[in-house]
């Protein structure tokens, strides 16, 4: 199935579809500009790290499949519902209840259960599992650039579209200002993401500021036909 067919099957909200497509487009842009070409394997120990390009894109297209369970539909501004969706709040509330009844209430665990149903490779599973607040320091420390790119790409997209890393982190500080893990863990996470950004673009022919909504627009369209 292509990714839009999967989104339809699992009743993924348009906002979540758009976010996942944008994150995958950012990752795809990074992979295409990674040195050397990620589609050309190198002998072990030579050149820059080899990337499993299509696997990285697939992971990004699926990384937030369970996020509806954490939506608070009484605070529609927080999730910036599209105008055509505001009248469908009752529908999405029912979808959320069905998700929670079948998969649970933890969004990451819900995503993991769904991708198991879809039947992805172990590597896709591994990359999806690395995306999140708790994995920041580990992703900075690892030599696995697939993990770095997936985690970083998720931090380059806000509801309005592609943004800088600093803009994304500023947005998260506001949205999660009362998060129980506190400011210290947030500072650790942000420092790790800045380190990951440096690591990625030391190996890239583009700069962080080259990733814009305009730059990824065509990639998002192309990725709608991506086969999982």
C-alpha positions in Angstrom: 0.0 0.0 0.0 1.1 3.6 -0.5 1.2 5.9 2.4 -2.1 7.7 1.6 -3.9 4.3 1.6 -2.4 3.5 5.0 -3.4 6.9 6.4 -7.0 6.3 5.1 -7.1 2.8 6.5 -6.1 4.0 10.0 -8.2 7.2 9.8 -5.2 9.5 10.3 -6.2 13.1 10.8 -5.3 15.5 8.0 -3.0 17.4 10.3 -1.1 14.3 11.2 -0.9 13.2 7.6 0.6 16.6 6.7 3.0 16.6 9.6 4.3 13.1 8.7 4.6 13.9 5.0 6.6 17.1 5.9 8.9 15.3 8.3 9.6 12.6 5.7 10.2 15.3 3.1 12.8 17.0 5.3 14.5 13.6 5.9 14.4 12.9 2.2 16.0 16.2 1.4 18.8 15.6 3.9 19.4 12.1 2.6 19.5 13.3 -1.0 22.2 15.8 -0.1 24.2 13.6 2.3 27.8 12.9 1.2 28.4 10.6 -0.5 25.1 9.7 -2.3 23.1 7.6 0.2 22.1 5.2 -2.6 25.7 4.2 -3.3 27.0 1.8 -0.7 30.7 2.2 0.2 33.2 -0.4 1.4 33.3 -0.5 5.2 35.5 2.3 6.6 35.5 4.5 3.5 33.9 7.9 3.2 30.9 9.2 5.0 28.2 7.0 6.7 25.9 5.1 4.3 22.2 5.9 4.7 19.3 3.5 4.2 17.4 6.3 2.4 14.0 4.7 1.7 13.9 3.1 5.2 14.5 6.5 6.8 11.7 8.1 4.7 9.3 5.2 5.6 10.0 5.6 9.3 9.3 9.4 9.1 6.0 8.8 7.2 4.8 6.5 10.0 6.4 8.0 13.2 3.2 9.7 14.6 0.5 7.2 13.6 -0.8 7.1 17.1 -0.8 10.7 18.0 -4.6 11.2 17.9 -4.8 9.7 21.4 -3.0 12.7 23.0 -5.2 15.3 21.3 -7.4 17.4 23.5 -10.3 18.4 21.2 -11.6 20.9 23.7 -8.5 23.0 22.9 -8.7 23.1 19.1 -6.3 26.1 18.8 -3.5 24.0 20.2 -3.8 21.5 17.4 -4.8 24.1 14.7 -7.6 22.2 13.2 -8.1 23.0 9.5 -11.3 24.9 8.8 -12.9 22.0 7.1 -12.2 19.8 10.1 -13.7 22.0 12.8 -17.2 20.7 12.0 -16.0 17.1 12.3 -14.8 17.3 15.9 -17.4 14.7 17.0 -16.1 12.4 14.3 -12.5 12.7 15.4 -13.5 12.3 19.0 -15.0 8.9 18.1 -11.9 7.9 16.2 -9.8 8.8 19.2 -12.0 6.7 21.5 -11.7 3.7 19.1 -7.9 4.1 19.0 -7.6 4.2 22.8 -9.9 1.2 23.2 -7.9 -0.9 20.7 -4.3 0.4 21.3 -4.1 2.2 24.6 -3.5 5.8 25.7 0.3 6.3 25.2 0.8 7.8 21.8 4.2 6.2 21.2 3.0 2.8 22.2 0.0 3.2 20.0 2.3 4.0 17.1 4.4 1.0 17.8 1.4 -1.3 17.8 0.1 0.1 14.5 3.4 -0.3 12.7 3.6 -3.9 13.9 0.2 -4.4 12.3 1.4 -2.8 9.1 4.3 -5.2 9.0 7.3 -2.9 8.6 10.9 -4.1 8.7 12.9 -4.3 12.0 14.9 -1.3 10.8 11.8 0.9 10.3 10.6 -0.1 13.7 14.0 0.8 15.2 14.1 4.2 13.6 10.5 5.1 14.7 11.3 4.0 18.2 14.2 6.5 18.4 12.0 9.6 17.8 11.0 11.3 21.0 11.9 13.6 23.9 13.7 10.8 25.9 16.0 9.7 23.1 17.8 13.1 22.5 21.0 12.3 24.2 21.2 8.8 22.9 20.6 10.0 19.3 23.4 12.6 19.7 25.8 9.9 21.0 25.1 7.2 18.4 27.0 6.7 15.2 23.7 5.8 13.5 22.8 8.6 11.2 19.5 7.1 10.3 18.4 7.7 13.9 19.9 11.2 13.9 18.0 12.2 10.7 14.7 10.8 11.8 14.8 12.5 15.2 16.1 15.8 13.7 13.6 15.9 10.9 10.7 15.7 13.4 12.1 18.8 15.0 12.1 20.8 11.8 8.3 20.8 11.3 5.6 22.8 13.1 1.9 22.8 12.4 2.4 25.7 10.0 5.1 23.8 8.1 8.9 23.5 8.0 10.8 25.8 10.4 14.2 26.2 12.0 15.3 24.0 14.9 15.3 27.0 17.2 11.7 28.0 16.2 10.5 24.4 16.8 12.1 24.3 20.3 10.7 27.7 21.2 7.2 26.4 20.2 7.7 23.2 22.3 8.8 25.3 25.3 5.4 27.1 25.2 3.3 24.0 24.5 5.0 21.9 27.2 5.9 24.5 29.8 4.2 22.4 32.5 5.6 19.1 31.4 6.4 17.0 34.5 9.9 16.2 33.3 10.9 19.8 33.9 13.2 22.4 32.4 16.4 20.5 33.1 15.5 17.6 30.9 14.2 20.0 28.2 17.6 21.7 28.2 19.4 18.4 27.8 17.1 17.5 24.9 17.7 20.9 23.2 21.4 20.7 23.6 21.3 17.2 22.1 19.3 18.4 19.1 21.7 21.2 18.4 24.6 18.7 18.5 22.7 16.4 16.1 22.1 19.3 13.7 25.9 20.0 13.6 26.6 16.3 13.1 24.2 16.0 10.2 25.3 19.1 8.3 28.9 18.3 8.6 28.1 15.5 6.3 25.7 17.3 4.0 25.9 19.5 0.9 23.2 21.8 2.2 22.8 24.0 5.3 20.1 23.9 7.9 18.6 27.1 6.5 18.1 25.5 3.1 15.3 23.4 4.6 12.2 25.5 4.1 8.5 24.8 3.4 9.1 25.9 -0.2 12.0 23.5 -0.6 10.1 20.5 0.6 6.8 21.2 -1.1 7.4 19.0 -4.2 8.8 16.2 -2.1 5.7 16.1 0.1 3.6 15.6 -3.1 5.8 12.9 -4.4 5.8 11.1 -1.1 2.0 10.7 -1.2 2.7 7.8 -3.5 5.4 6.2 -1.4 5.0 2.5 -1.0 5.4 1.0 2.4 
